[in-house]
Amino acid sequence: KTIDITFTNDKATTYSKAQAGAILKKFFAKSATKDFTLQHRGKSTTNNTLYAIGTLYTTNASYRVYMFFVPSGKDYLLKELRFEKL
């Protein structure tokens, strides 16, 4: 229902699904994606969460992207998304 999004060194902000979609749409409108490389991914053995870390290359900058997923029934939901400018 909600997702935490952080850009660079800003404080994490919690958004609804609709708000998050609008924030990301605005971000990608300003920074068109050129490529994405996945560097790490894994699963926590203690709380069954998943994570992925990669590098996003855009027309304006490159970002380290952190994604954290939580279990929801048989699926996983994106709970946190962080963009750190490189």
Secondary structure as the mmCIF struct_conf table of DSSP 4:
data_model
#
loop_
_struct_conf.conf_type_id
_struct_conf.id
_struct_conf.beg_label_comp_id
_struct_conf.beg_label_asym_id
_struct_conf.beg_label_seq_id
_struct_conf.end_label_comp_id
_struct_conf.end_label_asym_id
_struct_conf.end_label_seq_id
STRN STRN1 THR A 2 PHE A 7
TURN_TY1_P TURN_TY1_P1 THR A 8 ASN A 9
BEND BEND1 ASP A 10 ASP A 10
HELX_LH_PP_P HELX_LH_PP_P1 LYS A 11 ALA A 12
STRN STRN2 THR A 13 SER A 16
HELX_RH_AL_P HELX_RH_AL_P1 LYS A 17 LYS A 30
BEND BEND2 SER A 31 SER A 31
STRN STRN3 THR A 33 LYS A 43
TURN_TY1_P TURN_TY1_P2 THR A 45 ASN A 47
STRN STRN4 LEU A 50 THR A 58
BEND BEND3 THR A 59 ASN A 60
STRN STRN5 SER A 62 SER A 72
TURN_TY1_P TURN_TY1_P3 GLY A 73 LYS A 74
STRN STRN6 ASP A 75 LYS A 85
#
